[in-house]
């Protein structure tokens, strides 16, 4: 039965947010148990897992949602798992060879072993998790996906804090992460699945694997580069900034970046799978209206909080952070603009997958990566770090707006919906900036924060009453997951 997209997104968002609360709430315990050095090495491990996962399946796992025939989707799943097993075997073999030849520096043998074998295990388990997530999207089991994300967050904290009593810090972090990934995969592989429903009643043939590999070759050809560009861009920008301005600036910029863009992962987790399910089965006009409506509604709902965050960033950072972190506020102010635009559009990449326009997505992401890294590398040699941050933010705003436009052009969505969303967004931003400046003159944060909350309600009510927001909300509420319109 078709279900409301809004209700599914709400349920998925609540479960994802609950998992984030667990992670954030456990930070005091982590700070007492784990050293910064060990935790930094663990973050490197997680980053490597993200990069290797791109190759362990070469993005065929994203294509599992698209075919109408479950047997074709099952063949894609088998193909992904075979590739992941090969990649994991290569990693495990390289780790074993490094141990046998004593390549690791003195004192790093244990670290290299846990890092290598943990990476191999995470590669295989992660591939299974991605395949099952795609099957959840095919079957509209979004609450199960949300439950899996919650289980992953909870299991990560419990496993890592438990294992640290039996082993050293880095192995506890690595294998706790692997265990949590396994629990999430088991959650997604709930007993409610039936083998014949997944189309796995017959083993996949070599001919079948070759067929699906060729049919969906756009995913490895374009989306591997897209994913790599996206995952490496932020790190390269910080490296270039550090070369010109030093490690302290990188720390402030990195913290500001993490805080400003934190809502994006939550929004992406809640909206992306549901939009992908609708877009993979819907016609272009309906999907375009839905996309424009989601962007417009998200932007209007979040514009005042982001404006308030930008205005009050220096005061907030000076009051909440220790003295050594003072000076982070200007970076938060610079990054608030692109973070707001990305929060409203971060899930649009699924439109390129649904309508086979991955080439355009890859060209956009690669161009932005090259341009942003070059810009930061050049400017950091001649101007201050805050100026570099503002220049990067301006480029990012142009890019995210261009991404929004190219989505509608490449996927042949109605441009009238795009123009309406842009016009409404500019008007809402103007109102938020004007009234936000008025609220900022009120004495004291305890008085200004309620004023921003009232301002948020004013902007939303203005949108509903004068910019057709009520009709957009009706369209979103009527959007159903599980319908099977034929794509044009």
QUINOR-V87415 format. One record per backbone hydrogen bond with DSSP energy under -1.0 kcal/mol. CO is the residue of the C=O (numbers start at 1). NH is the residue of the N-H. Records with the same first field share a line. If there is no record, write none. Layout:
BEGIN
CO: NH ; NH
END
This chain:
BEGIN
3: 481
4: 8
5: 9
6: 10
7: 11
8: 12
9: 13
10: 14
11: 15
12: 16
13: 17
14: 18
15: 19
16: 20
17: 21
18: 22
19: 23
20: 24
21: 25
22: 26
24: 27
26: 30
27: 31
28: 32
29: 33
30: 34
35: 39
36: 40
37: 41
38: 42
39: 43
40: 44
41: 45
42: 46
43: 47
44: 48
45: 49
46: 50
47: 51
48: 52
49: 53
52: 56
55: 57
57: 60
59: 62
63: 66
69: 73
70: 74
71: 75
72: 76
73: 77
74: 78
75: 79
76: 80
77: 81
78: 82
79: 83
80: 84
81: 85
82: 86
83: 87
84: 88
85: 89
86: 90
87: 91
88: 92
89: 93
90: 94
91: 95
92: 96
93: 97
94: 98
95: 99
96: 100
97: 101
98: 103
105: 108
108: 112
109: 113
110: 114
111: 115
112: 116
113: 117
114: 118
115: 119
116: 120
117: 121
118: 122
119: 123
120: 124
121: 125
122: 126
123: 127
124: 128
125: 129
126: 130
127: 131
128: 132
129: 133
130: 134
131: 135
132: 136
133: 137
134: 138
135: 139
136: 141
137: 140
140: 142
141: 145
142: 146
143: 147
144: 148
145: 149
146: 150
147: 151
148: 152
149: 153
150: 154
151: 155
152: 156
153: 157
154: 158
155: 159
156: 160
157: 161
158: 162
159: 163
160: 164
162: 165
163: 166 ; 167
168: 172
169: 173
170: 174
171: 175
172: 176
173: 177
174: 178
175: 179
176: 180
177: 181
178: 182
179: 183
180: 184
181: 185
182: 186
183: 187
184: 188
185: 189
188: 190
190: 193
194: 198
195: 200
205: 209
206: 210
207: 211
208: 212
209: 213
210: 214
211: 215
212: 216
214: 217
216: 219
217: 221
218: 222
219: 223
222: 226
223: 227
224: 228
225: 229
226: 230
227: 231
228: 232
229: 233
232: 236
233: 237
234: 238
235: 239
236: 240
237: 241
238: 242
239: 243
240: 244
241: 245
242: 246
246: 250
247: 251
248: 252
249: 253
250: 254
251: 255
252: 256
253: 257
254: 258
255: 259
256: 260
257: 261
261: 264
263: 267
264: 268
265: 269
266: 270
267: 271
268: 272
271: 275
272: 276
273: 277
274: 278
275: 279
276: 280
278: 281 ; 282
283: 287
284: 288
285: 289
286: 290
287: 291
288: 292
289: 293
290: 294
291: 295
292: 296
293: 297
294: 298
295: 299
296: 300
297: 301
298: 302
299: 303
302: 306
303: 307
304: 308
305: 309
306: 310
307: 311
308: 312
312: 316
313: 317
314: 318
315: 319
316: 320
317: 321
322: 325
323: 326
325: 328
328: 332
329: 333
330: 334
331: 335
332: 336
335: 339
336: 340
337: 341
338: 342
339: 343
340: 344
342: 346
345: 348
347: 350
348: 351
349: 353
350: 354
351: 355
352: 357
357: 361
358: 362
359: 363
360: 364
361: 365
362: 366
363: 367
364: 368
365: 369
366: 370
367: 371
368: 372
369: 373
370: 374
371: 375
372: 376
373: 377
374: 378
375: 379
376: 380
378: 381
379: 382 ; 383
384: 388
385: 389
386: 390
387: 391
388: 392
389: 393
390: 394
391: 395
392: 396
393: 397
394: 398
395: 399
396: 400
397: 401
398: 402
399: 403
400: 404
401: 405
402: 406
403: 407
404: 408
405: 409
406: 410
407: 411
408: 413
415: 419
416: 420
417: 421
418: 422
419: 423
420: 424
421: 425
422: 426
423: 427
424: 428
425: 429
426: 430
427: 431
428: 432
429: 433
430: 434
431: 435
432: 436
433: 437
434: 438
435: 439
436: 440
439: 442
444: 448
445: 449
448: 452
449: 453
450: 454
451: 455
452: 456
453: 457
454: 458
455: 459
456: 460
457: 461
458: 462
459: 463
460: 464
461: 465
462: 466
463: 467 ; 469
464: 470
468: 472
469: 473
470: 474
471: 475
472: 476
473: 477
474: 478
475: 479
479: 5
481: 3
END
